[in-house]
Amino acid sequence: MSNWVDATVKKVTWWNETLFSLTVNADVEPFKAGQFTKLSIIEDDKRIARAYSYVNSPDSSALEFYLINVADGLLSPRLAKLQPGDNVLIERRATGFFTLDEIPQSEQLWMLGTGTAIGPFLSILQQPEVWQKYQHINLVHGVRFNSDLSYQPLINELLKAYPTQLNYIPVVSREEPLEGLHGRITDAIRSSRLFDKVKLDPAPNNAQFMICGNPQMVKDTTELLIGKSFKRNRRREPGHITVEQYW
């Protein structure tokens, strides 16, 4: 059995000129919130494939992905041209360990993501177990411009459903934020502005960090947290920092 299956485009949602969501229907294997799969096209008998995290809840029949249209990219410009009814290939089996069952229980959960890497966090936040496992959940989204802050309807729904548990902190680097903080996530951690914003004091005995996004941001943020006495989370040696890197 091939690991690639046909997916039919159900909906394309454009958030701004470069950011869009692709919703498809396909017969894939069950996956965990936070995992990723691959989308693919065949061109000139060659497969072009890239990894994308699921945004939707695992119990949703529609499969959703959050993408950026990179002008000189091999795949994203082709995916950006898809319309409802078109077909794309999707890998049947998801992969990745950026999932709740890999994260130790704690008082605080910090979800740090840049750009489209907010996707796996949104999938996780649509699961009931995350709200049972952590008292304070902080969704931190680093972007360049205010217009890059996508998925506001879903985020507002979550804020309304969990007003005492969820904090949403946009971090905007290239213009003054309409809400949240100005600068980069690393700057906000280094200065403690991020923690002051939500009046929380994360420490190794009360906090877990999940980091996903730009590889340099993941590296720099991990190093910053290690400097604050947090440790990488490993199966054989539980810690406080769990990262996703599929770039």
N, C-alpha and C positions, 0 to 999 in steps of 0.2 A: 504494500500500500504506500502510495506516495505521501510524503509529509507536506506536500503543497496541495491546497484545495482552492477552488474558485470562490471568490467573494463578490457579491453584487452590491454596488454602491446604492445606499438607501438615501443618504443626505450628505451635502457638503455645506459646512457653515464657515463663512469667512468672518474672522474677528477684526482684522484690519487688512492692509494691502499684502501682507506676507504670511500672516498666521491663519491657519484654517484647521477645521476638524473634519475628519472623514468617518462617516458612519456606514458600516457595511453589514450585510447578513452573510453568514458562512457557517458551515458545519465543522466547528473546531472542537478539540478536546477541552474538558474543563480546565480552568486555570485559577490561580490565586491572585487576589488583588495585589498589585505591585509588580507582577511579572510582565515580561515583554515577549513579543513574537516578531516575525518579519513580514513585511509586505514586499511584493516582487512583481516585476513585469519581465516579459521575454521580448527582446529586441534584437533583430539580426541573429537569431539563434543563441543569444547570450542572455543569461539571467542577470538582472540588476535587482539587488535586494538590500534592504536596510532594516534595522531593528527599531521598533516603536513599542512603547508601553501601552497597555490597555488603560483607557480612561474610565470605561464603564465598570459597573459592578459585575462580578462574575455571574450573578444570577439574571443578568439582562440578556435578552435574546439579540439585541443589536450590539455590535462591536464597534467601539469608538476609539479613534486615535487623534492625537493633537500634533500637528506638523508645522514646520516653517518651510516656506517655499524659498529655497536657496537658489539664486539665479543661475549659478554655474554648477549646481548639483546634478548628479546623474539620475536620481530617481524623483526627488521632490517636485521639480517642474512638470514631470509627466503625471504625477499623482494630482497635482494642482489643476490639471485640465480635465480630470474625471467629472462626469455628470451622473446624476441618478439613473440607474439602469445599466451603467457601464460595469465591466468586470475587472478585477485585479486579483492577483494570487496572494494567498495568505498562508503562512506556515501553520499547519494543523496544531502543533504542540508548542505551548508557551514554555519559557524557561526563566531562570533568575531566582535569586534568593532574597530579593528586596521585599520581603513579605513579613507580616506581623508575627508569624510563628517563629521567626528568626530573631525577634527583638525582645529582650527581657522586659518584664513588667516593671513599671516605675511610676512615680507621681507625675512627671512631666514627659511629654513626647514633643520633640522639636523636628518639624519637617522643613528642611531647607532645600529649596529648588530654584533653579534659574530657567527662564524661558519656558519651552515646552516640557521641561522636566517636572512641571507641576502635575503632569498627567497621572503618574502612578500614585501620587498622594491623593488625588481626587478619587481614584478607584478605591483606595484603602478607606478613605473617609466615608464612603457609602456602605461600609460594613459595620454591623452592630457591635462586633467584638472590640473594635478600637475604642469605642466609648465606654466599654466596660473595663478595659485594661488600663486606661490612663485617666487621671483626674484633670490634667491641664494639657490641651493639645494646641500647638502653635504652628500654624501654616504660614511659612515665610516664603514669599515669591519675589525673587530678584529679576528685574527687567530693566530695559533701557528707558522706555517711555511709558507714560500712563496708558496709552492706547494698547500697550502690550499686555495689560492685565485682563486676560480673557477669563471666561467661565464665571463672570460675576453672578449670573442668575443662580447657578448651582451653589456657589460659595455663600450667597445670601440665604439660600434655603438652609444650608448647613448651620449658618450663624443663628438663624431663627429657631432651628430645631434644638441646638445645643448652646444656648446663649451664655451659660456659666462655664462651659468646658472649652469652647473653641475661641482662639484668638487668631485673627488674620492680619498679617503684617506685610503689606507690599513694601518693597525696597526699590526705589527708582533711581537710576544712576545718572541719566543725562538731562533731566529737567526736574523742576520742583514737583514733588509728589502731590497729588490731590488728596491722598491720605497715606499714612505710613511714614516711612523714613526716606531720606535722600542719601544716595551713595551706593555702596556695594555691601553685600551681606558680610563679607570679611571685615569691612570697616565698622559695621554696626556691632559685630561681635567684639572686635578689638577694643572699642570704646565703651562697651557695655550698653550702648543706646538701645540695642535690640531687647535686652533683658529688662532694662528700665521701662521700656515702652509698655510692657505687659505686667510690670511689677512682680517679676519672678526672678529667683536667684538659682539658676541651675548649678548643680554640683554632682559629682560622681555617685552620690548616694540617693539622688532623687530625679535624675534626668537621663533620657535617651535621645540621641540625635540620629536622624536619617538624612542623608545628603545625596542629592541627585542633580546632575546638570553639567555645565561646562567643566571639562576635565581639570582645568587650572583652578577653578573655583572649588571643586571637590578636594583637590590636593591642598590648597591653601587653607581651606576651612578645617580640614582634618588636622593639619599641623597646628593651627591655632588652638583647637580644642585639646590636642595632646599636650600643648603647653599649659593648659589649664587643668591638667591631671586627669583628663578623660582618656580612656583606652579604646582601641579598636575592638569591635565586637567579633568574636570568632566562636564557632561552634564548640571547640574544645576549651576555649577560655572566654566566657562571656565578658563583654565590655560595655561601652556606651556609644560607640560610633559605628554606624552601618552605612555603607556607601553603595551606590549603583553606578557602574561604569560599563556602558556598552557601546561607547563611541570607538 
